[in-house]
Amino acid sequence: MDSLNVVQSFLPLYEPRADFIIIARYIVIVLSFLFVPYISVLFGSVVFSLATSTKGHFEEKPLLSRFSEEVMNMLGNNLVAGITLALLPLITMLIAFSHLMYGSVIEAGIGQYLLITTVLILAGIIASYIYTKSFKNRDDAIWMHTALGLGAAGTLTAGIFAFVSSVTILLWPEKWDQIQTIIPLTYDWNMIARFKLFLFAALAFTGAAILFYFFRWDGGKEEEMDAEYSELVRNFGGGTTLGFSILSALMFLWFMVTLPYPAKSYGVYFLGVAVLFFLMLTVLRSYGVLSSRSTASATSIFVFLLGFFLMTFVTESAARGNSLLYQNYSLDKIAEKVALDIEIARSEKFRGVEATFELGEEIYAAKCAACHRFDVKLVGPPHLEVVPKYNGDLEALKQYIYQPVKVDDSYPAMPSQGLKPFEAESAAIYIMKRVEEMQQNQ
Ligand code: HEC
């Protein structure tokens, strides 16, 4: 795992906070709600723009050419939005996930995955920006224009793939051990379903955004559009929203069916029904746009799809919570451990790795006193009975506390307390000294 720890050196902010771990789940939902819709529209506008631009050029359809350029200018041409809505949430999510997975084997790995995602998404945003600029001399350099569009779409697809594999891997505790390097972005049906769901939902949402921005936002652009162009935009927006919402619903079902066993629960299915409900409303309304030739429902379609996104993140968060619990990785427990670690790290005198009596006293109170007393039997044996047999051998006592082994059949085995060597040594110093004192006083 050493190569993965690199990520933490990128994060000067990195310091687990117990309370932050608890709210990290909600933060992930909120950040996804900024990041995913934004990247969806960027990806969708590049794909739709590229398709209509090349078709418009080679089949000499000026309306399509106009549409392809307007889509990019309206939806995909804003570096500031890219940074605030995509990059900042991603970087914050990276920190949130590192907290959420604190203490698990993929704590560092997940950070690394999201770092790769961030780099790819940044490249995708820049590539889309350059692609938008290439409309200026598209007719002289159509191949260059196409190549730039393909480059932007490809980079964004790679970024989305990295993002999806980062978040779906969290549903699969049994795979965490296998993640030793950054290369195997795990490949399985659940992940493929989620990836396709992302792409299809992105295209559906872009269709809805086209309807919304051309016809509703700020009064719409209808004054600048003649009837023919208006119909083209309406049919394109309505048709893509309808088709890709249906595909999204199928992919979502596939995603639910292929969820790993630990992630499933009635609660997750229940939330899943809400996701499908929003998609169903979208399908009905976008069908209405095509059949009634009216864009009156453009705003509600846009809102339904935002509802779909939000419910999808809530469902995923619930599934993730299930997986973490199943892994016996209760957030409360982790929060307790984090709180203690921080207490130790914060208090000046315990900085560093030196074992001390004071640190031992602190650790003893936090981690050992629940099961031990010096003079009476609790869950574990009284120290006054067992410690003298170590005969002052601090190293042996430290080793036992560091990695307890079975000793006495009349007791259960002592669970490992997950101490670092210098912490185990501190506890050993403390116990040995106290036992000596007590024996002298007797
Ligand atoms: C969950 C309860 C529990 C906690 C917490 C716990 N112990 Fe124990 N401990 C036991 C039990 C049970 C035994 C007896 C194990 C056996 O005989 O195999 C034991 C045995 C011991 C022994 C005797 C070993 C021997 O050679 O006979 C020492 C010393 C000890 N614990 C120290 C500690 C210290 C230090 C901590 C805190 C860092 C700690 N324990 C935390 C349950 C606990």
Residues whose N, C-alpha, C, O or C-beta is under 5 A from the ligand:
A	BS01	HEC	K367 C368 C371 V379 G380 P381 V386 I401 V405 K406 V407 D408 Y411 P412 A413 M414 Q417 A427
